[in-house]
Amino acid sequence: MRYLILMTTVLALAASAAANAVGSLARVSVVDRDSGATLPTYYSRGEYWVAGNPGARYAIEIRSCVGGRLLAVTSVDGVNVLSGDTAGFDQAGYVFDPGERYQITGWRKSNSEVAAFTFTDSRDSYAERTGRPANVGVIGIALFREQPRAVYAQPRVAPAPAPLEPAPFAGDASRSLAESATAMGHTSSRQGGPAAARAPAERLGTGHGEREYSYVVDTEFHRMQPQPNEVIRIRYDSFANLVAMGIISKPHPTPRTPDPFPGSQQRYFVPDPPGG
């Protein structure tokens, strides 16, 4: 099993980003890379939601909050972001040092390149284009603590870890992510599920964007247990669809401030004639 260790600098987390982060072992948030803003998180119906801007690039920002190393198996729309496989608990992920913060910006193509995450219509999402539409609109992070590592007087070659029993990638370890999503009505708009009946427009998914430089290296990681220590799930859709579904309250228009002298624009000098 391959894991990736991040080549990044630990930075201070802004207060606004912290307020919109989700999780205990790690704090997870979604960042609009085009604006640089951390997307607000809304809690509704027992789940966390963010509103994506169609066409914008985004990143999944993770900051470890534990003393030891942490493995984050990460999925978007039910697809592992490293391998492109249908996501499962026993797959590869990103390894975080204590307190480390990193932005996952796309589908990994190699140790030096990703295809950017972009908010797009669900029919153009990577998941739907690869025949897996059932879980479009959800980001998943399965977090694993590391087994304590023995300290030796001399370096030794670590034996290959025993294979883990396959485990489904879902908030409930007894069900697969697809089963969990379908049971709760989290189906794509093409399947005619409850979410589709409420959404006024095409649902939002994650596209396979332009290639970008993003460098990581391989490392070893021995999980403390086969099942995740924590699973974080964040659902997303367009702002308009979240308003239509009642996740976000409909914004009220800003009242116009009346002008007591609308026809009185004071001039101090003679204006130029038309044409200069």
C-alpha positions in Angstrom: 0.0 0.0 0.0 1.3 3.4 -1.0 0.7 6.5 1.0 1.8 10.1 0.4 3.6 12.4 2.7 3.0 16.1 2.1 5.7 18.6 1.2 4.3 21.7 2.7 4.9 24.4 5.3 2.7 24.5 8.4 0.9 27.8 8.4 -1.3 29.6 11.0 -5.0 28.9 10.3 -7.1 32.1 9.9 -10.0 32.6 12.3 -12.5 32.6 9.5 -11.3 29.3 8.1 -11.3 27.7 11.6 -14.9 28.8 12.1 -16.0 26.9 8.9 -13.9 23.8 9.5 -15.4 20.4 10.4 -13.9 17.5 12.4 -12.1 16.5 15.6 -8.9 14.6 14.8 -8.4 17.0 11.8 -10.2 20.2 10.8 -11.5 20.1 7.3 -12.8 23.0 5.2 -13.4 23.7 1.5 -11.6 26.7 -0.1 -12.6 28.5 -3.3 -9.2 28.8 -5.0 -10.4 31.5 -7.4 -11.4 33.9 -4.6 -9.2 32.5 -1.8 -12.2 32.4 0.5 -13.1 29.5 2.8 -16.6 28.5 2.0 -19.1 28.9 4.8 -20.3 25.6 6.4 -24.0 25.1 7.0 -25.3 22.5 9.3 -28.7 21.1 8.3 -30.5 17.7 8.6 -27.6 16.2 10.5 -25.1 17.1 7.8 -22.6 19.8 6.9 -23.0 21.6 3.6 -21.1 24.2 1.5 -22.2 26.2 -1.5 -19.8 25.9 -4.5 -19.5 28.5 -7.2 -20.0 26.8 -10.6 -16.8 26.9 -12.7 -14.6 27.8 -9.7 -11.5 25.7 -8.7 -11.6 24.5 -5.1 -9.4 22.7 -2.6 -10.1 20.5 0.4 -8.0 21.9 3.3 -7.1 19.5 6.1 -5.2 20.4 9.3 -4.2 17.7 11.7 -5.1 18.2 15.3 -3.4 15.2 16.9 0.1 14.5 18.3 1.0 11.6 16.0 0.9 11.2 12.3 -2.6 10.9 10.7 -3.7 9.2 7.5 -6.5 10.9 5.5 -8.2 8.7 2.9 -10.0 11.3 0.8 -12.9 10.9 -1.6 -14.8 13.3 -3.8 -18.2 12.2 -5.2 -17.5 8.6 -3.9 -14.1 8.4 -5.8 -10.7 8.2 -4.2 -8.8 11.3 -5.1 -5.4 9.5 -5.4 -6.3 6.4 -7.4 -9.6 7.2 -9.1 -11.1 3.9 -7.6 -14.5 3.8 -6.1 -13.6 4.9 -2.5 -13.0 2.5 0.3 -11.5 2.7 3.8 -8.6 0.4 2.9 -7.2 2.6 0.2 -4.2 5.0 -0.1 -4.4 8.5 1.3 -2.4 11.6 2.5 -0.2 11.4 5.6 -0.1 14.4 7.9 2.6 15.2 10.5 1.3 16.6 13.9 -0.3 20.0 13.3 0.4 19.9 9.5 -2.0 21.7 7.2 -2.4 21.0 3.4 -4.7 21.8 0.6 -5.7 18.9 -1.7 -6.3 20.7 -5.0 -7.2 18.0 -7.4 -7.3 14.4 -8.7 -3.7 13.1 -8.4 -2.1 12.1 -11.7 1.4 11.5 -10.4 3.7 12.5 -7.5 4.1 15.9 -9.1 0.8 16.7 -10.8 -3.0 16.9 -10.2 -6.0 17.6 -12.3 -7.7 20.5 -10.5 -11.0 20.1 -8.7 -13.6 22.3 -10.3 -17.3 22.9 -9.5 -19.3 21.9 -12.5 -22.7 20.4 -13.5 -23.0 16.9 -12.3 -23.2 15.5 -15.8 -19.7 16.9 -16.4 -18.3 15.6 -13.1 -15.5 13.0 -13.1 -17.7 10.5 -11.3 -20.5 10.7 -13.8 -18.2 10.6 -16.8 -16.7 7.4 -15.4 -20.1 5.8 -14.8 -20.5 6.4 -11.0 -23.2 9.1 -10.5 -24.7 7.8 -7.3 -22.6 9.9 -4.9 -22.0 13.2 -6.7 -22.0 16.1 -4.3 -20.2 14.7 -1.3 -16.6 15.0 0.1 -15.4 12.3 2.5 -12.3 12.1 4.8 -11.6 8.9 6.6 -9.0 9.5 9.3 -6.7 6.9 10.8 -4.3 7.1 13.7 -0.9 5.4 13.3 0.4 2.5 15.2 3.2 3.5 17.6 6.5 3.0 15.9 9.3 1.0 17.5 12.7 2.7 18.0 15.7 0.6 17.1 19.4 1.2 17.7 20.1 0.6 14.0 18.0 1.2 11.0 16.0 -1.8 9.9 13.9 -2.6 6.8 10.2 -2.7 7.8 8.3 -5.7 6.6 5.4 -5.2 4.3 2.1 -4.6 6.2 -0.5 -7.4 6.2 -3.3 -6.5 3.9 -6.3 -5.0 5.5 -9.8 -6.4 5.2 -11.7 -4.3 2.7 -14.0 -1.8 4.4 -16.7 0.4 3.0 -16.0 4.2 2.8 -19.0 5.7 4.7 -19.9 7.4 7.9 -21.3 4.1 9.0 -18.7 1.4 8.8 -21.3 -1.3 8.1 -22.4 0.2 4.8 -20.7 1.3 1.6 -20.8 5.0 0.7 -23.1 4.3 -2.2 -25.6 2.4 0.0 -25.4 5.1 2.7 -26.0 7.9 0.2 -28.9 6.1 -1.5 -30.6 5.2 1.9 -30.5 8.9 2.9 -31.7 10.2 -0.5 -28.3 11.5 -1.7 -28.7 10.3 -5.2 -27.8 12.3 -8.3 -30.4 14.4 -10.1 -30.6 11.9 -13.0 -31.8 9.2 -10.7 -34.8 11.2 -9.6 -34.1 11.0 -5.8 -35.5 13.3 -3.2 -32.7 15.8 -3.6 -33.4 16.0 -7.4 -37.1 16.8 -6.7 -36.1 19.8 -4.5 -33.2 21.2 -6.6 -34.3 23.7 -9.3 -31.2 23.3 -11.4 -28.6 20.7 -12.4 -26.8 19.5 -9.3 -23.2 20.5 -8.8 -20.3 17.9 -9.1 -16.6 18.0 -9.3 -14.9 18.1 -12.7 -11.5 16.9 -13.9 -9.8 20.3 -14.5 -6.5 21.5 -15.9 -3.2 19.8 -14.8 -1.3 21.6 -12.1 2.0 21.1 -10.3 1.6 19.5 -6.9 4.5 17.6 -5.4 4.3 14.7 -2.8 6.5 11.7 -1.9 5.7 8.2 -0.8 5.9 7.1 2.8 4.9 4.1 5.0 2.0 4.2 7.4 0.7 1.4 9.7 -2.8 2.0 10.8 -3.8 1.6 14.4 -7.0 -0.2 13.3 -8.7 -1.3 10.1 -11.7 1.0 10.6 -11.4 4.8 10.6 -10.9 6.7 13.9 -13.1 9.4 12.4 -15.1 9.9 9.2 -15.9 13.5 8.1 -18.5 14.1 5.4 -19.2 17.5 3.7 -22.0 17.7 1.1 -22.0 20.5 -1.5 -24.2 22.0 -4.2 -24.7 25.4 -5.8 -26.0 28.3 -3.7 -29.3 28.4 -5.6 -29.9 24.7 -5.0 -29.1 24.9 -1.3 -31.6 27.8 -1.0 -34.2 25.8 -2.9 -33.7 22.8 -0.6 -33.9 25.0 2.5 -30.3 24.4 3.6 -29.6 28.2 3.3 -32.2 30.8 4.1 -33.1 32.9 1.1 -31.2 36.2 1.3 -33.2 39.4 1.6 -32.4 42.2 -0.9 -30.7 45.2 0.6 -33.2 48.0 1.0 -32.5 51.0 -1.2 -31.6 54.2 0.7 -33.8 57.0 -0.4 -32.1 60.2 -1.7 -33.8 63.4 -0.5 -32.4 65.5 -3.4 -32.2 63.1 -6.4 -32.1 65.8 -9.0 -29.5 68.0 -7.3 -26.0 67.0 -8.4 -23.7 69.9 -7.4 -21.0 71.0 -9.9 -18.1 73.2 -9.1 -16.5 73.6 -12.6 -17.7 73.7 -16.2 -17.8 70.1 -17.6 -16.2 69.3 -21.0 -18.4 69.3 -24.0 -19.4 66.0 -25.7 -16.5 64.6 -27.7 -13.8 66.3 -25.6 
